[in-house]
Amino acid sequence: METTAAGRPLTCLLTTWGVTRLVLLLFVFKVFLFPGPDVTSDISVTYQGWYEVLRTGAFPAADVTWQYPPAAALAILSPGLLPFLDYASAFFVLAFLADLAVLMLLLNTGLRPGRSLRGAWLWVAGVPLLGPTVYSRYDVMVTAVAVAALVAGVRRPRVMGALTGLAVLLKVWPVLLLAGAVRRRAWGAAAVTVGVLAALFALAMPGAFAFLTFQRDRGTEVESLGALALHVARQFGWQGQVLLNYGSLEFLGPYVGVVSDVALGLTAVAFGWLLLWRLTARRFAPQTLAEAAFTAVLLFTVTSRVISPQYLVWLIGLAAVCLCFRAGRMALPAVLVLAASFVTVLEFPVFFADVVASSPLGVTLLFLRNGLLVAAAIVAAVRLWRSTVPRDAAAPPAGQAARVGEPAVSP
């Protein structure tokens, strides 16, 4: 009787995952059409175009839309593992399997003594809120590696470091997973992995680091926090334009450079806060590693010049790891990210034409989505600080900080 009762929540969770993922697959395979522009075209056109270049042994260095570190080639080439399917279909299947891998990792963590299935439920509920975009970008694959790194980090810092290094060379942002790592083995393994893989790609494939220039030259994307100022300015006669630039729709015109510079300044402030937290934090509980990573990625997402819909996949994955710990403090920021994900699918792709046109509906959706993300970032930062930084000014020296996996040290 007890075993049956205990299995019901898990059965419900797995059933919900299966039903929602079947719906996503029906959308990406176009059995049903999702409202708004076709989000799968990036796979059949852009990704497949890169695939044709990458399979020759070189990076698409002349293509300014290639803005990813060298290991991203592995994700783009991965559909070749399923030669019996066309490129797009193979990619959707692999994205589905990455989604399943994240679920398995969260279940393995959440079913341990003292843990919770809340994280798995957040993943099950959050991913479909973003619509077919989730399976139409390789971010779900990067998120799977990042979640694996955080899950391993509590007990196996070297494994975490190696996985983090791989994830960094897939899409850079996972370097923030190390924000709460206090063991040098994790940092060392990450550095070695990045160094070795980067050297191999540089030697084996020309153009491995051309993406750095393209990323530097990006402007203010229409969905970013800074773009809100330009959307509002449009209502008062500002004559800027929205054009396809460096692979995304960006604002071009007077004062756009100023907005981009402000965004970079806010990113620097976020980095400064994160560094200050790292130097003053003293209480490192098992959940701190995930909570620090979640907070760091939130801060850098909201201050970025670009907030693409697929970025929410990262946040859902990291929030899910946080909620696997019963003692965690990130429930409210996780719920705010969940709400932001629902608004995100409305602004892209459903009403994306309104966003591009800066219509009242489009601007309202952006205010809601970005406002929820800003609120999540602030709440997460405050909770991370309060849970790890002693109130007493006479804090113990850094060398006495508790290690991840050991009981937290009270101030």
SEDREN-122210 format. One line per field, with one value per residue: residue in three letters; x, y, z of N, C-alpha, C in turn; residue number from 1. Coordinates in steps of 0.1 Angstrom, whole numbers. Each point is the difference from the previous one (the first is absolute). Example, Ala and Ser with C-alpha at 12.3 -4.5 7.8 and 13.67 -1.06 7.14 Angstrom:
<pts>
marfi	c(ALA_SER)
n_px	c(132_-4)
n_py	c(-57_11)
n_pz	c(78_-7)
ca_px	c(-9_9)
ca_py	c(12_11)
ca_pz	c(0_0)
c_px	c(9_-8)
c_py	c(12_11)
c_pz	c(0_8)
volum	c(1_2)
</pts>
This chain:
<pts>
marfi	c(MET_GLU_THR_THR_ALA_ALA_GLY_ARG_PRO_LEU_THR_CYS_LEU_LEU_THR_THR_TRP_GLY_VAL_THR_ARG_LEU_VAL_LEU_LEU_LEU_PHE_VAL_PHE_LYS_VAL_PHE_LEU_PHE_PRO_GLY_PRO_ASP_VAL_THR_SER_ASP_ILE_SER_VAL_THR_TYR_GLN_GLY_TRP_TYR_GLU_VAL_LEU_ARG_THR_GLY_ALA_PHE_PRO_ALA_ALA_ASP_VAL_THR_TRP_GLN_TYR_PRO_PRO_ALA_ALA_ALA_LEU_ALA_ILE_LEU_SER_PRO_GLY_LEU_LEU_PRO_PHE_LEU_ASP_TYR_ALA_SER_ALA_PHE_PHE_VAL_LEU_ALA_PHE_LEU_ALA_ASP_LEU_ALA_VAL_LEU_MET_LEU_LEU_LEU_ASN_THR_GLY_LEU_ARG_PRO_GLY_ARG_SER_LEU_ARG_GLY_ALA_TRP_LEU_TRP_VAL_ALA_GLY_VAL_PRO_LEU_LEU_GLY_PRO_THR_VAL_TYR_SER_ARG_TYR_ASP_VAL_MET_VAL_THR_ALA_VAL_ALA_VAL_ALA_ALA_LEU_VAL_ALA_GLY_VAL_ARG_ARG_PRO_ARG_VAL_MET_GLY_ALA_LEU_THR_GLY_LEU_ALA_VAL_LEU_LEU_LYS_VAL_TRP_PRO_VAL_LEU_LEU_LEU_ALA_GLY_ALA_VAL_ARG_ARG_ARG_ALA_TRP_GLY_ALA_ALA_ALA_VAL_THR_VAL_GLY_VAL_LEU_ALA_ALA_LEU_PHE_ALA_LEU_ALA_MET_PRO_GLY_ALA_PHE_ALA_PHE_LEU_THR_PHE_GLN_ARG_ASP_ARG_GLY_THR_GLU_VAL_GLU_SER_LEU_GLY_ALA_LEU_ALA_LEU_HIS_VAL_ALA_ARG_GLN_PHE_GLY_TRP_GLN_GLY_GLN_VAL_LEU_LEU_ASN_TYR_GLY_SER_LEU_GLU_PHE_LEU_GLY_PRO_TYR_VAL_GLY_VAL_VAL_SER_ASP_VAL_ALA_LEU_GLY_LEU_THR_ALA_VAL_ALA_PHE_GLY_TRP_LEU_LEU_LEU_TRP_ARG_LEU_THR_ALA_ARG_ARG_PHE_ALA_PRO_GLN_THR_LEU_ALA_GLU_ALA_ALA_PHE_THR_ALA_VAL_LEU_LEU_PHE_THR_VAL_THR_SER_ARG_VAL_ILE_SER_PRO_GLN_TYR_LEU_VAL_TRP_LEU_ILE_GLY_LEU_ALA_ALA_VAL_CYS_LEU_CYS_PHE_ARG_ALA_GLY_ARG_MET_ALA_LEU_PRO_ALA_VAL_LEU_VAL_LEU_ALA_ALA_SER_PHE_VAL_THR_VAL_LEU_GLU_PHE_PRO_VAL_PHE_PHE_ALA_ASP_VAL_VAL_ALA_SER_SER_PRO_LEU_GLY_VAL_THR_LEU_LEU_PHE_LEU_ARG_ASN_GLY_LEU_LEU_VAL_ALA_ALA_ALA_ILE_VAL_ALA_ALA_VAL_ARG_LEU_TRP_ARG_SER_THR_VAL_PRO_ARG_ASP_ALA_ALA_ALA_PRO_PRO_ALA_GLY_GLN_ALA_ALA_ARG_VAL_GLY_GLU_PRO_ALA_VAL_SER_PRO)
n_px	c(8_10_5_-12_-2_12_-5_-11_6_8_-11_-5_12_2_-12_2_12_-5_-11_6_9_-10_-6_11_2_-13_4_11_-8_-6_-2_4_-7_11_-7_0_12_4_0_-5_-2_3_-8_-10_2_0_-5_-9_-1_0_-9_-5_2_-5_-8_4_-2_-9_2_-13_13_-5_-7_-5_-9_12_-7_4_4_12_-2_-5_11_2_-6_6_11_-6_-8_13_-2_-10_8_-8_3_-9_8_-11_-5_12_0_-13_4_11_-7_-9_11_5_-12_-1_12_-5_-11_7_8_-11_-5_12_1_-11_3_11_4_-9_-3_-3_-12_1_13_-3_-8_9_9_-8_-3_13_5_-12_2_12_-9_-1_2_-4_-8_-1_7_13_-6_-10_9_3_-13_-1_11_-6_-12_6_6_-12_-6_10_-2_-11_1_-1_7_8_-10_-4_13_2_-11_4_13_-6_-8_12_6_-12_0_11_-14_2_9_-12_0_12_-10_-7_9_2_-1_13_-4_-11_6_9_-9_-7_10_3_-12_-2_11_-2_-13_3_11_-7_-10_9_6_-12_-5_3_3_6_7_-5_-7_12_4_-7_3_12_-3_-5_-12_-11_-2_-10_5_11_6_12_-4_-4_11_5_-7_2_13_-3_-6_12_0_6_10_4_8_-8_12_1_7_11_-10_-2_-12_7_1_-2_8_-5_10_0_11_-7_-11_7_6_-13_-5_11_-3_-13_5_8_-11_-7_10_0_-13_0_10_-7_-11_7_4_-13_-4_-6_-13_6_-13_-5_-11_10_6_-12_-2_13_-1_-11_5_12_-6_-9_10_7_-11_-4_13_-3_7_0_-13_6_-12_10_4_-13_4_10_-8_-9_10_6_-12_-1_13_-2_-11_10_4_-5_13_-3_5_0_-9_0_13_-1_-9_8_10_-8_-4_13_1_-11_4_11_-7_-5_11_4_-7_-10_5_9_-10_-7_9_1_-13_4_-10_-11_-6_8_-1_-13_1_7_-8_-10_4_5_-12_-6_8_-2_-13_0_7_-8_-12_5_4_-11_-7_7_0_-13_0_9_-4_9_-10_7_5_1_-1_-1_12_3_11_-9_-2_-13_3_-2_-11_7_-4_-10_9_-5_-5)
n_py	c(-12_0_-11_-5_4_-5_-10_4_8_-10_-9_8_1_-13_-2_10_-5_-12_4_7_-10_-8_9_2_-14_0_10_-5_-11_11_-9_8_11_5_9_9_7_-7_-5_-10_11_4_-11_1_13_7_-8_-3_13_2_-9_5_11_-3_-7_12_2_10_11_4_2_-2_-8_13_-8_-5_0_-12_-5_-5_-4_12_-2_-5_11_9_-7_1_7_2_-1_6_-7_-7_12_9_11_7_-11_-3_13_0_-12_5_11_-8_-6_12_3_-12_3_12_-5_-9_10_7_-11_-3_13_2_-13_7_-6_7_-6_6_-4_10_-4_-13_3_8_-9_-9_9_3_-11_-7_8_-4_-10_-2_12_-7_-6_13_-1_2_10_-8_-2_13_2_-11_5_12_-6_-7_12_7_-10_0_13_-4_-11_4_8_-10_-8_7_1_-13_-3_8_-5_-12_3_5_-10_-3_8_0_3_-14_9_5_-12_6_9_-11_-4_-7_-10_1_-12_6_10_-8_-9_11_5_-12_-2_13_0_-12_1_12_-6_-11_8_7_-12_-6_11_5_11_-7_11_-1_-9_2_2_-10_-6_4_-2_-9_3_8_-12_-1_-11_7_1_2_-10_-3_6_-8_-11_5_2_-11_-1_6_-8_-8_3_-7_-11_-10_-4_-10_-2_-6_-4_12_3_10_9_8_10_13_1_-9_7_11_-5_-4_12_5_-8_4_13_-4_-6_10_7_-7_1_13_-1_-7_8_10_-6_-4_13_3_-8_-6_0_-12_0_-13_8_5_-11_-7_5_-1_-12_-4_5_-5_-11_1_3_-9_-7_5_0_-11_2_-13_-2_-10_-4_-5_13_0_-8_9_11_-6_-4_12_6_-9_2_13_-3_-6_11_-8_1_-1_11_-8_-3_12_1_-13_3_10_-9_-8_10_4_-13_1_11_-7_-11_9_5_-12_-6_-2_10_-7_-1_-1_-9_-6_1_-4_-9_6_-9_3_14_-1_-9_9_10_-8_-5_11_6_-11_1_13_-2_-10_8_10_-7_-6_12_5_-10_1_13_1_-9_9_13_-2_3_-8_12_-6_-1_-13_-2_3_-2_7_4_-4_-12_0_-3_11_-2_9_10_0_12)
n_pz	c(0_9_-6_0_13_3_-8_6_9_0_1_8_6_-1_4_9_3_-1_6_9_1_0_7_7_0_3_8_5_0_5_9_9_-4_5_8_-10_-2_-10_12_-8_-6_13_2_-8_4_11_9_-9_-2_13_1_-11_7_12_-8_-5_14_-2_8_1_-1_-13_8_0_-4_-4_11_-3_12_-2_12_-4_-7_12_5_-8_2_12_-8_-3_13_-6_-8_7_6_-5_-4_-4_-6_-5_-4_-4_-5_-4_-4_-5_-5_-3_-4_-6_-5_-2_-5_-6_-3_-3_-6_-6_-2_-5_-4_2_11_5_-12_-12_-4_8_0_1_10_5_-2_6_10_3_-4_1_11_-4_-1_-13_5_11_-8_-2_11_-1_5_-4_-10_-1_2_-9_-7_0_-2_-10_-4_1_-6_-9_0_6_-7_-12_7_-1_3_10_4_-3_6_10_0_-1_10_6_-5_7_11_5_0_-3_-4_0_-4_-3_-1_3_-9_11_-8_2_4_4_5_6_3_4_6_5_3_5_7_4_2_6_6_3_4_7_4_3_5_-12_5_9_-1_-13_8_5_-12_-5_12_-2_-12_8_-4_0_4_-8_5_-1_12_-6_-8_13_3_-9_5_12_-3_-6_12_2_-11_9_-9_10_-4_-3_0_-9_11_-5_-8_5_4_-5_10_-10_4_2_8_-10_-4_4_-5_-11_1_2_-9_-8_3_-2_-11_-2_2_-8_-9_2_-1_-11_-4_3_-6_-10_2_2_-9_10_-2_-2_-2_0_3_7_-4_1_12_2_-6_6_11_-2_-5_10_8_-6_2_11_2_-7_-11_3_-1_-6_-6_-8_4_-2_-10_-1_1_-8_-8_2_-2_-9_-2_1_-7_-4_5_10_3_-13_-5_-11_8_6_-1_3_9_4_0_7_7_1_2_8_5_1_1_8_5_1_-10_10_7_-6_-9_11_4_-12_0_12_-3_5_-8_-11_2_2_-10_-7_4_-3_-12_-5_4_-5_-11_-1_2_-9_-8_3_0_-11_-4_4_-4_-11_0_4_-9_-6_2_10_9_8_2_11_-13_0_0_-13_6_8_-12_2_-2_-13_5_7_13_-1_0_12_-2)
ca_px	c(-8_9_8_-10_-3_12_3_-10_6_10_-7_-7_11_5_-11_-1_12_-2_-10_5_11_-6_-6_12_4_-10_2_12_-1_-10_-14_-8_8_0_-2_12_10_5_13_9_8_14_7_0_7_13_8_3_11_13_3_7_14_7_4_12_12_2_-11_-6_6_-4_-14_0_-10_7_5_1_14_3_-7_-13_1_-4_-15_-5_3_-6_-10_6_-1_-13_0_-13_-9_5_7_-9_-6_11_3_-11_1_11_-5_-9_8_7_-11_-1_12_-1_-10_6_9_-7_-6_10_3_-12_-5_9_-4_1_-2_-13_-4_-5_9_-4_-13_2_4_-11_-10_5_5_-10_-5_7_-4_9_13_9_6_5_13_8_1_-4_11_9_-6_1_13_1_-6_8_11_-4_-4_13_8_0_9_11_4_8_-10_-7_9_1_-13_-2_9_-6_-12_5_4_-12_-7_6_-6_2_11_-6_-3_11_-1_0_9_10_11_9_0_-10_6_11_-5_-7_11_7_-10_-1_13_2_-10_2_12_-4_-8_8_9_-6_-11_2_-11_-6_-3_-5_-12_3_-2_-14_-7_4_-6_-15_-6_-11_-11_-13_-7_8_-5_3_-9_-13_2_-2_-14_-7_4_-7_-13_2_6_14_0_8_-6_3_5_8_14_7_-8_-12_-7_6_-3_10_-4_6_0_0_13_-1_-8_9_10_-6_-1_13_3_-7_7_12_-5_-4_13_6_-8_3_13_-1_-6_9_11_-6_-8_6_-8_-2_-8_0_-8_6_6_-10_-7_9_0_-13_0_9_-6_-11_5_7_-10_-8_8_6_-5_-9_-7_-8_-9_6_7_-8_3_11_-5_-9_8_7_-10_-5_10_-1_-12_3_5_-11_4_3_-7_-3_-14_-6_7_-3_-14_0_5_-11_-9_6_0_-13_-1_10_-6_-10_7_6_-2_-14_-2_13_-1_-3_12_9_-7_-1_-14_-3_0_13_8_-5_5_15_1_-3_10_13_-2_0_14_7_-4_6_14_2_-3_10_12_-2_-1_13_8_-4_2_14_9_-3_-3_11_11_12_-2_12_8_-5_5_-8_-13_-4_1_-13_-3_1_-10_2_6_-8_8)
ca_py	c(12_12_1_5_14_7_0_8_13_-3_-3_12_8_-6_1_14_2_-7_7_14_-1_-4_12_7_-7_2_13_2_-8_7_-7_12_12_9_13_9_-5_-13_0_-11_3_1_-14_-4_9_5_-11_-10_6_-2_-15_-3_6_-6_-14_0_2_14_8_10_12_12_2_8_-6_-10_7_-10_-5_-11_-13_1_-8_-14_0_1_-12_-12_-7_-10_-12_-6_2_-5_11_13_7_6_-10_-5_10_0_-12_2_10_-8_-9_9_3_-12_-1_10_-5_-11_6_6_-11_-6_9_3_-12_-3_4_14_8_3_-1_13_4_-7_6_13_-3_-6_11_12_-2_2_14_7_-4_-7_6_-9_-11_6_6_-10_4_-11_-9_7_0_-13_-1_9_-7_-11_5_4_-12_-7_9_-2_-11_-3_13_-2_-3_13_9_-5_3_14_4_-4_9_13_0_-1_13_11_4_-9_4_5_-11_-1_11_-5_-11_4_-10_3_-11_3_11_-6_-9_8_7_-10_-4_11_1_-12_0_12_-2_-10_7_10_-7_-8_7_15_9_-5_11_11_5_10_13_2_2_14_10_-1_12_-1_-8_6_-6_2_10_14_3_6_14_3_-2_11_12_-1_6_15_5_-4_-5_-12_-11_-14_-8_-12_4_-11_-11_3_13_10_14_8_14_8_-3_-14_-3_4_-10_-11_3_-1_-14_-5_5_-7_-13_2_1_-14_-8_6_-5_-15_-1_4_-11_-11_3_1_-12_-9_-12_-7_-13_-7_6_12_0_2_13_10_0_6_15_6_0_9_14_2_0_13_11_-2_7_-10_-10_-8_-9_-13_2_-4_-14_-1_4_-10_-11_3_2_-14_-6_7_-5_-14_0_5_12_11_13_6_-4_11_3_-10_3_12_-5_-7_10_7_-10_1_13_0_-6_10_10_-8_6_3_14_6_12_12_4_7_13_8_3_-1_-14_-5_6_-5_-14_1_5_-10_-10_5_3_-12_-5_9_-3_-13_2_8_-9_-10_6_3_-13_-6_8_-2_-14_-4_10_3_13_5_6_-8_-13_-8_1_-8_-14_-8_-3_-14_-6_-5_-14_-1_9_14_6_11_12)
ca_pz	c(0_1_-12_-10_2_-3_-14_-7_-5_-10_-12_-5_-5_-13_-10_-4_-9_-12_-7_-4_-10_-12_-6_-5_-13_-10_-5_-8_-12_-8_0_4_-2_11_-5_-2_-10_1_8_-4_-12_3_-1_-14_-9_6_6_-11_-8_8_0_-13_0_11_-3_-9_9_2_5_-9_5_-7_3_13_9_8_12_11_2_-9_3_-5_-12_4_0_-14_-7_7_-8_-8_7_-4_-14_-6_0_-6_10_10_8_9_11_9_8_10_10_8_9_9_10_8_8_11_9_7_10_11_8_8_11_8_7_11_14_3_-12_-4_-14_-5_-11_-12_-4_-7_-14_-8_-3_-6_-14_-10_-1_-11_-13_-8_0_8_-9_-12_3_7_14_9_1_9_13_6_5_12_12_4_7_13_8_4_7_15_4_-10_-6_-13_-11_-2_-8_-14_-7_-2_-11_-13_-2_-3_-15_-8_-1_8_13_12_9_12_9_10_10_14_2_10_-1_-11_-10_-11_-9_-7_-10_-11_-8_-8_-11_-10_-7_-9_-11_-9_-8_-10_-11_-7_-9_-10_-9_-2_4_12_10_-7_6_10_-7_-3_12_5_-9_0_6_10_-5_2_12_12_10_-5_-11_4_-1_-14_-3_5_-8_-13_2_1_-13_-3_-14_-2_-7_4_-12_2_2_7_2_8_-3_9_-2_-6_-1_10_14_2_6_14_6_1_10_13_3_4_13_9_1_9_14_4_3_13_11_1_6_14_7_1_10_13_3_10_3_-13_2_-13_-11_-3_-14_-10_2_-5_-15_-4_3_-10_-13_0_0_-13_-10_0_-4_-13_-11_-7_8_-10_8_5_12_12_3_10_13_5_4_12_11_3_8_13_7_4_14_9_8_-9_3_-13_-5_-6_-13_-9_-4_-9_-13_-6_-5_-12_-11_-6_-7_-11_-11_-6_-7_-11_-13_-3_-3_-3_-9_9_7_-10_-4_12_3_14_5_0_11_13_2_4_13_9_0_5_14_8_1_9_14_4_2_12_11_1_5_14_7_0_9_13_5_0_5_14_4_8_-8_3_-7_0_-12_-11_1_9_-6_-1_-13_-6_4_14_6_-1_12_5_3)
c_px	c(9_7_-9_-2_12_3_-10_6_10_-7_-7_10_4_-11_-2_11_-3_-11_5_10_-6_-6_11_4_-10_1_13_0_-12_-13_-10_9_-1_-2_13_9_5_14_9_8_15_8_1_8_14_8_5_11_13_5_8_14_8_5_11_13_4_-12_-5_5_-4_-15_-1_-11_6_7_2_14_1_-8_-15_-1_-5_-16_-5_2_-7_-11_5_1_-12_-1_-13_-11_6_5_-9_-6_9_3_-11_0_11_-3_-9_7_7_-10_-2_11_0_-10_6_10_-7_-8_10_4_-12_-5_10_-6_2_-1_-15_-2_-5_8_-5_-14_2_5_-11_-10_6_4_-11_-6_7_-3_10_14_10_7_6_13_8_2_-4_11_10_-5_2_14_2_-7_8_12_-4_-4_13_8_1_10_12_5_8_-9_-8_9_1_-13_-2_9_-6_-12_4_3_-12_-7_4_-6_2_12_-5_-4_11_-1_0_9_11_12_8_0_-10_5_11_-5_-7_11_7_-9_-1_13_3_-9_2_12_-3_-8_8_9_-7_-10_3_-13_-7_-4_-4_-13_2_-2_-15_-8_3_-8_-16_-6_-11_-11_-14_-7_8_-6_3_-9_-13_1_-2_-14_-8_3_-7_-14_0_8_14_0_8_-8_3_4_7_14_7_-9_-12_-6_5_-5_13_-4_7_-1_0_13_1_-7_9_11_-5_-1_13_4_-8_5_12_-4_-4_12_6_-8_4_14_0_-7_10_11_-5_-8_8_-7_-4_-7_0_-7_7_5_-10_-6_9_1_-13_0_9_-5_-11_6_6_-11_-7_8_6_-7_-10_-7_-9_-8_7_8_-8_2_11_-5_-9_9_8_-9_-5_10_-1_-12_1_4_-11_4_3_-9_-4_-14_-6_6_-4_-14_-1_6_-10_-10_6_1_-14_-1_10_-7_-11_8_8_-3_-14_-2_13_-1_-4_12_9_-6_-1_-14_-2_0_15_8_-5_5_15_1_-3_11_13_-1_0_15_8_-4_6_15_3_-3_10_13_-1_0_14_9_-3_3_15_9_-4_-3_10_11_13_-1_13_8_-4_4_-8_-14_-3_1_-14_-2_1_-11_4_5_-9_9_2)
c_py	c(13_1_6_15_9_1_9_13_-2_-3_12_10_-5_1_14_4_-6_7_14_-1_-6_12_8_-6_2_14_1_-9_5_-8_11_12_9_14_8_-6_-14_0_-11_3_2_-13_-4_9_3_-12_-10_7_0_-14_-3_6_-8_-14_0_2_14_6_10_14_13_3_7_-6_-12_7_-9_-5_-13_-13_0_-8_-14_-1_1_-12_-13_-6_-11_-14_-8_1_-5_10_12_8_6_-10_-6_9_0_-12_2_10_-7_-9_8_4_-12_-2_9_-6_-12_5_6_-10_-7_8_1_-11_-4_5_15_9_1_-2_14_5_-7_6_13_-2_-5_11_12_-1_2_14_8_-4_-7_6_-9_-10_5_8_-11_3_-11_-10_6_-1_-14_-2_8_-6_-12_4_4_-12_-7_8_-2_-10_-2_13_-1_-3_13_9_-4_3_15_5_-3_9_14_1_-4_13_10_1_-10_3_5_-11_-1_11_-5_-11_4_-10_3_-11_3_11_-6_-9_8_7_-10_-4_10_1_-11_1_12_-2_-10_6_10_-6_-7_7_15_8_-3_12_13_6_11_14_2_3_15_10_0_13_-3_-8_4_-6_3_10_14_4_7_16_5_-2_12_12_0_6_15_5_-4_-8_-12_-11_-13_-8_-12_3_-10_-11_2_13_10_14_6_14_8_-5_-15_-4_3_-11_-13_2_-1_-15_-7_4_-7_-14_1_2_-14_-8_5_-5_-15_-2_4_-11_-11_2_0_-12_-9_-13_-6_-13_-7_6_14_0_3_14_11_0_6_15_6_0_10_15_3_-1_13_12_-2_9_-8_-8_-8_-10_-13_2_-5_-15_-2_2_-11_-12_3_1_-14_-7_6_-6_-15_-1_6_13_12_12_7_-3_12_5_-10_2_12_-3_-8_9_7_-9_0_13_-1_-7_9_10_-6_-14_6_14_7_12_12_5_8_14_9_4_-1_-14_-6_5_-5_-14_1_5_-11_-11_5_4_-12_-5_9_-3_-13_2_7_-9_-11_5_3_-13_-7_7_-4_-15_-4_10_3_14_7_5_-8_-14_-8_1_-10_-15_-9_-2_-14_-5_-4_-14_-2_9_14_5_12_12_1)
c_pz	c(0_-13_-12_1_-3_-15_-8_-5_-11_-13_-6_-7_-14_-10_-5_-10_-13_-9_-6_-11_-13_-7_-7_-13_-11_-6_-9_-13_-9_-2_4_-2_12_-5_-1_-10_3_8_-4_-12_2_-1_-14_-9_7_5_-11_-9_7_-1_-13_0_10_-4_-10_8_2_6_-10_4_-7_3_13_9_8_12_12_1_-7_3_-4_-13_3_0_-14_-8_5_-8_-10_6_-3_-15_-7_1_-7_12_11_9_11_12_10_9_10_11_10_10_10_11_10_10_12_11_8_10_12_8_9_12_10_8_11_13_2_-12_-3_-15_-5_-13_-13_-5_-7_-14_-9_-4_-8_-15_-10_0_-10_-14_-8_-2_7_-9_-13_2_8_15_10_2_9_14_7_5_13_12_5_9_15_9_5_10_15_5_-9_-7_-13_-12_-3_-9_-14_-8_-2_-11_-14_-3_-4_-15_-9_-1_11_14_11_8_13_10_11_10_14_3_9_0_-12_-11_-11_-9_-8_-12_-12_-8_-9_-12_-11_-8_-10_-12_-9_-9_-11_-12_-8_-10_-11_-10_0_5_13_9_-7_7_10_-6_-2_12_5_-8_1_7_10_-7_5_13_13_9_-5_-12_4_-1_-15_-5_4_-8_-13_1_-1_-12_-3_-13_-2_-7_7_-13_5_0_9_4_9_-4_11_-4_-7_-1_11_14_3_6_15_8_2_10_14_4_4_14_11_2_9_15_5_4_13_12_3_6_15_9_2_10_14_5_9_2_-14_3_-13_-11_-5_-14_-11_2_-5_-15_-6_1_-10_-14_-1_-2_-14_-11_-1_-4_-14_-11_-8_11_-9_8_5_12_13_2_10_14_6_5_13_12_4_9_14_8_4_15_9_7_-9_2_-14_-5_-6_-13_-10_-6_-10_-14_-8_-6_-12_-12_-8_-8_-12_-12_-7_-8_-12_1_-2_-4_-3_-10_7_7_-10_-4_12_3_15_6_1_12_13_3_4_14_11_1_7_15_9_2_9_15_5_3_14_12_2_6_15_8_1_10_14_5_1_6_14_2_8_-8_2_-5_1_-13_-10_1_9_-6_-1_-14_-4_5_15_6_-1_13_4_3_15)
volum	c(1_2_3_4_5_6_7_8_9_10_11_12_13_14_15_16_17_18_19_20_21_22_23_24_25_26_27_28_29_30_31_32_33_34_35_36_37_38_39_40_41_42_43_44_45_46_47_48_49_50_51_52_53_54_55_56_57_58_59_60_61_62_63_64_65_66_67_68_69_70_71_72_73_74_75_76_77_78_79_80_81_82_83_84_85_86_87_88_89_90_91_92_93_94_95_96_97_98_99_100_101_102_103_104_105_106_107_108_109_110_111_112_113_114_115_116_117_118_119_120_121_122_123_124_125_126_127_128_129_130_131_132_133_134_135_136_137_138_139_140_141_142_143_144_145_146_147_148_149_150_151_152_153_154_155_156_157_158_159_160_161_162_163_164_165_166_167_168_169_170_171_172_173_174_175_176_177_178_179_180_181_182_183_184_185_186_187_188_189_190_191_192_193_194_195_196_197_198_199_200_201_202_203_204_205_206_207_208_209_210_211_212_213_214_215_216_217_218_219_220_221_222_223_224_225_226_227_228_229_230_231_232_233_234_235_236_237_238_239_240_241_242_243_244_245_246_247_248_249_250_251_252_253_254_255_256_257_258_259_260_261_262_263_264_265_266_267_268_269_270_271_272_273_274_275_276_277_278_279_280_281_282_283_284_285_286_287_288_289_290_291_292_293_294_295_296_297_298_299_300_301_302_303_304_305_306_307_308_309_310_311_312_313_314_315_316_317_318_319_320_321_322_323_324_325_326_327_328_329_330_331_332_333_334_335_336_337_338_339_340_341_342_343_344_345_346_347_348_349_350_351_352_353_354_355_356_357_358_359_360_361_362_363_364_365_366_367_368_369_370_371_372_373_374_375_376_377_378_379_380_381_382_383_384_385_386_387_388_389_390_391_392_393_394_395_396_397_398_399_400_401_402_403_404_405_406_407_408_409_410_411)
</pts>
